[in-house]
Amino acid sequence: MTTEQNLAQIGVVGLAVMGSNLARNFASRGHKVAVYNRSFGKTEKFMEDFGETGDFVSGETIEEFVASLEKPRRAIIMVQAGKATDAVIEQLSEAMDEGDIIIDGGNALFTDTIRREKEIASRNQHFVGAGISGGEEGALNGPSIMPGGPKESWEALGPLFESIAARAEDGTPCVTHVGPDGAGHFVKMVHNGIEYADMQVIGEAYQLLRYGAGLTPVEIAEIFEEWNKGDLNSFLIEITAEVLRQTVEDDKPLVDVILDAAGQKGTGRWTVKEALDLGVPTTGIGEAVFARALSSSLSQRTAAQGNLPTGSLKSFEDLGISQEEFIDQVRKALYASKLVAYAQGFDEIKAGSLENNWDINPGDMAMIWRAGCIIRAVFLEKVKDAYDTNPELESLLLDPYFNGELAGLMDSWRNVVIYSTQLGLGAPVFTSSLAYYDSLRAERLPAAIIQGQRDYFGAHTYQRVDKDGTFHIEWTGDRSETALD
């Protein structure tokens, strides 16, 4: 039985790799940690492997686990999203008292978090949906943490989270209170959507260098290592170089033996679905999600290989460009497309915050993504500066710094999109991001034609640029225009 003087400051439910590493992280920062797993055998294994590395207390039942926590009790759930999470929440809530705090650290759909927060609040307990990014290494050594929920919960959780979070170069912990109810999981969802686009554009750059310019994986690894020293400095660029250097038996490049069918757990799809509901054009993220779906359509792809016409494709030599120049242009196209992905992600965060009355500060999100998380990148400092300077910024791309960056990228970006079509190498995010950019800056878009069509077949009306009101053409009559208000 745990005495009152020997109670744990934090508890972790679910001792798979992420939960186990998070518990060890808390313990390494000097906290006493209670641990529990539905299968007590896994709890015993955790204590056997790590019990001597920190101050842990284990519980065989959920009641023992809860009893080992100091008040207000704080328990982080690290279990499979969905019904498993609901079941654990119910068990914890029944065993806890008023004022205690349940934290879901998994990748939950933010609408589920909103529902759960209301249910737990009705019992005078607190529920926090906390996005945690950084994978297994981040959980152990310092993740980026995006907690939502009541401000009162943040007062009790803030010091604990700050102690385990990754720290940016200036020493700032990569955690902040994002906003009420589902705000934390919403931001983590968009973070993952940006991650999808970021990974895809890196893959497209690899594809062009490998099968366009004919470079080897090791040569491309060296290129990525060089890119990681400049504007593209980021976690994903860094680990891509390591992946490209890895070999397996007979010194085969690992990248050549991995099945080219990308998996996904759903957060990218959630990001795109929510963007559609909010009316936010996250085209780069959407194309990245569809690219994964296409990669996994193996029977369809097999049927299409060698059986679809290509037109007149060019070889790399036909492009009339040196390898060195091509590499630099791909780098610039990659940088530009990454900027669009982040800009679209921040647009969705702003729209979601407005829709749900969360009052999320986008600059703060950039700050807590600077270390620990998968999409950490050197230019996030500039994102923070952009929103600090102009909190009402219409698009990140309009910030003077990023606007200036894009000016030096445009010609190469356009060239690479052309090269990809000439070589017959699909680059969906490079291409769609450029189309988005050109549509965003256009004085007129073809939406006028669409509105005319809608009015013709469905009397959906239209507005004019030269006078106020709503109008309709009598298409099946005398073609006269009627002002409806």
Solvent accessible surface area in square Angstrom, and as a share of the most:
residue,aa,sasa,rsa
1,M,224,1.00
2,T,33,0.19
3,T,79,0.46
4,E,140,0.63
5,Q,167,0.74
6,N,72,0.37
7,L,33,0.16
8,A,0,0.00
9,Q,51,0.23
10,I,0,0.00
11,G,0,0.00
12,V,0,0.00
13,V,3,0.02
14,G,6,0.05
15,L,10,0.05
16,A,60,0.47
17,V,78,0.45
18,M,56,0.25
19,G,0,0.00
20,S,11,0.07
21,N,16,0.08
22,L,1,0.00
23,A,0,0.00
24,R,65,0.24
25,N,0,0.00
26,F,0,0.00
27,A,10,0.08
28,S,80,0.51
29,R,107,0.39
30,G,70,0.67
31,H,31,0.14
32,K,19,0.08
33,V,0,0.00
34,A,0,0.00
35,V,0,0.00
36,Y,19,0.07
37,N,18,0.09
38,R,220,0.80
39,S,57,0.37
40,F,61,0.26
41,G,43,0.42
42,K,91,0.39
43,T,0,0.00
44,E,92,0.41
45,K,108,0.46
46,F,8,0.03
47,M,56,0.25
48,E,137,0.62
49,D,65,0.34
50,F,49,0.20
51,G,16,0.15
52,E,177,0.80
53,T,94,0.55
54,G,25,0.24
55,D,74,0.38
56,F,19,0.08
57,V,26,0.15
58,S,44,0.28
59,G,2,0.02
60,E,97,0.44
61,T,59,0.34
62,I,11,0.06
63,E,108,0.49
64,E,91,0.41
65,F,1,0.00
66,V,4,0.02
67,A,49,0.38
68,S,4,0.03
69,L,2,0.01
70,E,51,0.23
71,K,129,0.55
72,P,56,0.35
73,R,29,0.11
74,R,25,0.09
75,A,0,0.00
76,I,0,0.00
77,I,0,0.00
78,M,20,0.09
79,V,41,0.24
80,Q,149,0.66
81,A,52,0.40
82,G,30,0.29
83,K,182,0.77
84,A,44,0.34
85,T,2,0.01
86,D,47,0.24
87,A,57,0.44
88,V,21,0.12
89,I,9,0.05
90,E,70,0.32
91,Q,84,0.37
92,L,0,0.00
93,S,5,0.03
94,E,128,0.57
95,A,31,0.24
96,M,13,0.06
97,D,64,0.33
98,E,126,0.57
99,G,30,0.28
100,D,1,0.01
101,I,3,0.01
102,I,0,0.00
103,I,0,0.00
104,D,3,0.01
105,G,4,0.04
106,G,17,0.16
107,N,61,0.31
108,A,7,0.05
109,L,54,0.27
110,F,7,0.03
111,T,67,0.39
112,D,42,0.22
113,T,0,0.00
114,I,35,0.18
115,R,93,0.34
116,R,3,0.01
117,E,28,0.12
118,K,136,0.58
119,E,80,0.36
120,I,3,0.01
121,A,47,0.37
122,S,89,0.57
123,R,93,0.34
124,N,91,0.47
125,Q,11,0.05
126,H,44,0.20
127,F,1,0.01
128,V,1,0.01
129,G,1,0.01
130,A,0,0.00
131,G,0,0.00
132,I,12,0.06
133,S,4,0.03
134,G,10,0.10
135,G,33,0.32
136,E,101,0.45
137,E,118,0.53
138,G,6,0.06
139,A,0,0.00
140,L,49,0.24
141,N,91,0.46
142,G,6,0.06
143,P,0,0.00
144,S,0,0.00
145,I,0,0.00
146,M,0,0.00
147,P,2,0.01
148,G,2,0.02
149,G,1,0.01
150,P,28,0.18
151,K,146,0.62
152,E,103,0.46
153,S,1,0.00
154,W,58,0.20
155,E,132,0.59
156,A,23,0.18
157,L,1,0.01
158,G,3,0.03
159,P,90,0.57
160,L,8,0.04
161,F,1,0.00
162,E,65,0.29
163,S,33,0.21
164,I,1,0.00
165,A,6,0.04
166,A,13,0.10
167,R,127,0.46
168,A,8,0.07
169,E,186,0.84
170,D,94,0.49
171,G,36,0.35
172,T,52,0.30
173,P,28,0.18
174,C,1,0.01
175,V,10,0.06
176,T,34,0.20
177,H,36,0.16
178,V,8,0.04
179,G,5,0.05
180,P,58,0.36
181,D,34,0.18
182,G,0,0.00
183,A,0,0.00
184,G,0,0.00
185,H,2,0.01
186,F,0,0.00
187,V,0,0.00
188,K,11,0.05
189,M,4,0.02
190,V,0,0.00
191,H,1,0.00
192,N,13,0.07
193,G,0,0.00
194,I,0,0.00
195,E,30,0.13
196,Y,10,0.04
197,A,0,0.00
198,D,1,0.01
199,M,83,0.37
200,Q,41,0.18
201,V,0,0.00
202,I,8,0.04
203,G,34,0.33
204,E,5,0.02
205,A,0,0.00
206,Y,27,0.10
207,Q,67,0.30
208,L,2,0.01
209,L,0,0.00
210,R,41,0.15
211,Y,124,0.47
212,G,7,0.07
213,A,9,0.07
214,G,56,0.54
215,L,13,0.07
216,T,67,0.39
217,P,9,0.05
218,V,69,0.40
219,E,74,0.33
220,I,0,0.00
221,A,0,0.00
222,E,90,0.40
223,I,25,0.13
224,F,0,0.00
225,E,73,0.33
226,E,103,0.46
227,W,17,0.06
228,N,27,0.14
229,K,155,0.66
230,G,40,0.38
231,D,62,0.32
232,L,2,0.01
233,N,59,0.30
234,S,8,0.05
235,F,33,0.14
236,L,8,0.04
237,I,0,0.00
238,E,81,0.36
239,I,59,0.30
240,T,26,0.15
241,A,3,0.02
242,E,110,0.50
243,V,63,0.36
244,L,6,0.03
245,R,97,0.35
246,Q,95,0.42
247,T,56,0.32
248,V,45,0.26
249,E,119,0.53
250,D,125,0.65
251,D,115,0.60
252,K,91,0.39
253,P,36,0.23
254,L,46,0.23
255,V,40,0.23
256,D,70,0.36
257,V,73,0.42
258,I,93,0.47
259,L,119,0.59
260,D,87,0.45
261,A,31,0.24
262,A,42,0.33
263,G,58,0.56
264,Q,51,0.23
265,K,193,0.82
266,G,2,0.02
267,T,10,0.06
268,G,0,0.00
269,R,105,0.38
270,W,59,0.21
271,T,0,0.00
272,V,22,0.13
273,K,120,0.51
274,E,29,0.13
275,A,2,0.02
276,L,137,0.68
277,D,118,0.61
278,L,38,0.19
279,G,63,0.61
280,V,20,0.11
281,P,77,0.48
282,T,9,0.05
283,T,52,0.30
284,G,0,0.00
285,I,0,0.00
286,G,7,0.07
287,E,59,0.26
288,A,0,0.00
289,V,10,0.05
290,F,129,0.54
291,A,20,0.16
292,R,33,0.12
293,A,48,0.37
294,L,109,0.54
295,S,23,0.15
296,S,57,0.37
297,S,39,0.25
298,L,68,0.34
299,S,95,0.61
300,Q,122,0.54
301,R,61,0.22
302,T,92,0.54
303,A,69,0.54
304,A,33,0.25
305,Q,121,0.54
306,G,88,0.84
307,N,109,0.56
308,L,123,0.61
309,P,130,0.82
310,T,95,0.55
311,G,63,0.61
312,S,118,0.76
313,L,87,0.43
314,K,85,0.36
315,S,51,0.33
316,F,25,0.10
317,E,139,0.62
318,D,85,0.44
319,L,25,0.12
320,G,73,0.70
321,I,21,0.11
322,S,58,0.38
323,Q,70,0.31
324,E,126,0.57
325,E,89,0.40
326,F,0,0.00
327,I,32,0.16
328,D,52,0.27
329,Q,17,0.08
330,V,0,0.00
331,R,58,0.21
332,K,47,0.20
333,A,0,0.00
334,L,0,0.00
335,Y,3,0.01
336,A,0,0.00
337,S,0,0.00
338,K,0,0.00
339,L,1,0.00
340,V,0,0.00
341,A,1,0.01
342,Y,0,0.00
343,A,0,0.00
344,Q,1,0.00
345,G,0,0.00
346,F,0,0.00
347,D,26,0.14
348,E,0,0.00
349,I,0,0.00
350,K,52,0.22
351,A,26,0.20
352,G,0,0.00
353,S,9,0.06
354,L,147,0.73
355,E,120,0.54
356,N,44,0.23
357,N,131,0.67
358,W,5,0.02
359,D,134,0.69
360,I,15,0.07
361,N,72,0.37
362,P,15,0.09
363,G,0,0.00
364,D,45,0.23
365,M,2,0.01
366,A,0,0.00
367,M,39,0.17
368,I,5,0.03
369,W,0,0.00
370,R,27,0.10
371,A,17,0.13
372,G,10,0.10
373,C,0,0.00
374,I,32,0.16
375,I,2,0.01
376,R,63,0.23
377,A,10,0.08
378,V,75,0.43
379,F,6,0.02
380,L,0,0.00
381,E,77,0.35
382,K,78,0.33
383,V,0,0.00
384,K,34,0.15
385,D,73,0.38
386,A,3,0.02
387,Y,5,0.02
388,D,80,0.42
389,T,114,0.66
390,N,61,0.31
391,P,88,0.55
392,E,141,0.63
393,L,12,0.06
394,E,138,0.62
395,S,6,0.04
396,L,1,0.00
397,L,6,0.03
398,L,103,0.51
399,D,11,0.06
400,P,109,0.68
401,Y,78,0.30
402,F,1,0.00
403,N,73,0.37
404,G,45,0.44
405,E,42,0.19
406,L,3,0.01
407,A,79,0.61
408,G,53,0.51
409,L,11,0.06
410,M,25,0.11
411,D,112,0.58
412,S,12,0.08
413,W,0,0.00
414,R,80,0.29
415,N,48,0.25
416,V,0,0.00
417,V,18,0.11
418,I,89,0.45
419,Y,27,0.10
420,S,2,0.01
421,T,88,0.51
422,Q,51,0.23
423,L,22,0.11
424,G,44,0.43
425,L,28,0.14
426,G,62,0.59
427,A,7,0.05
428,P,45,0.28
429,V,0,0.00
430,F,0,0.00
431,T,55,0.32
432,S,19,0.12
433,S,0,0.00
434,L,14,0.07
435,A,56,0.44
436,Y,22,0.08
437,Y,38,0.14
438,D,35,0.18
439,S,49,0.31
440,L,88,0.44
441,R,150,0.55
442,A,39,0.31
443,E,171,0.77
444,R,157,0.57
445,L,88,0.44
446,P,98,0.61
447,A,52,0.41
448,A,53,0.41
449,I,114,0.58
450,I,90,0.46
451,Q,66,0.29
452,G,27,0.26
453,Q,95,0.42
454,R,87,0.32
455,D,1,0.00
456,Y,117,0.44
457,F,150,0.63
458,G,32,0.31
459,A,58,0.45
460,H,86,0.38
461,T,29,0.17
462,Y,36,0.14
463,Q,142,0.63
464,R,85,0.31
465,V,137,0.78
466,D,94,0.49
467,K,101,0.43
468,D,142,0.73
469,G,21,0.20
470,T,31,0.18
471,F,9,0.04
472,H,30,0.13
473,I,29,0.14
474,E,69,0.31
475,W,60,0.21
476,T,143,0.83
477,G,54,0.52
478,D,111,0.58
479,R,139,0.51
480,S,49,0.31
481,E,69,0.31
482,T,50,0.29
483,A,66,0.51
484,L,95,0.47
485,D,124,0.64
